[in-house]
Every structure is written in structure tokens, then in C-alpha cells.
Amino acid sequence: MPSIEIDRRGRRVRAAARKDDGLLARAAKRTDLAVTALAGAAGDLDNAHGRDGNALTGLAEVIRDESERISSLVEDIENHRPSPGR
């Protein structure tokens, strides 16, 4: 009987690990999409001007900086995914 319980527990652990891996993969993908969107927005703002006629390049720089920070989150998320050998 103990071996049956160990087998069930092992299956639950593996199922939880697969679910976690899927969630982490989805989070990494969404974060990467956010980086792409922010980079595009920064590019659009490079040539845009506010109502007062001033260029919005300062805002574009802020968005680029945030994009770089978020980009590093993709790596952090990927590093928390289980390795194939686990």
C-alpha cells in the first residue's frame, strides 16, 4: 500500500510541475510581448509631438528604459522554469 501512495504523490508532483512550467512559459511569452509593444510605442513617440509642439522623445526614452527592465524579467521567469532533466 505505501508504494501506491508514493506513486500517487509522484504523479501529483509531476502534474503540478507541468502546470507550473506552462504558467511560467505563458508569463514569459506575455512579458516578451509587452517588451515588443513598448519598443514599438517608443518608436512611435520618437517622431511625435505634444500639443505644445515639443517632441516626445523624453517619454520615448522612459518607455525604452522600462522596456529594458521588463526584458530582464523574461530572463528571470525563464530561469524559474524547471530544467528538462527535472
PEQUIFEN-V332942 format. One record per backbone hydrogen bond with DSSP energy under -1.0 kcal/mol. NH is the residue of the N-H (numbers start at 0). CO is the residue of the C=O. Records with the same first field share a line. If there is no record, write none. Layout:
NH: CO, CO
This chain:
4: 0
5: 1
6: 2
7: 3
8: 4
9: 5
10: 6
11: 7
12: 8
13: 9
14: 10
15: 11
16: 12
17: 13
18: 14
19: 15
20: 16
21: 17
22: 18
23: 19
24: 20
25: 21
26: 22
27: 23
28: 24
29: 25
30: 26
31: 27
32: 28
33: 29
34: 30
35: 31
36: 32
37: 33
38: 34
39: 35
40: 36
41: 37
42: 38
43: 39
44: 40
45: 41
49: 53
52: 49
55: 47
59: 55
60: 56
61: 57
62: 58
63: 59
64: 60
65: 61
66: 62
67: 63
68: 64
69: 65
70: 66
71: 67
73: 69
74: 70
75: 71
76: 72
77: 73
78: 74
79: 76
80: 77
85: 82
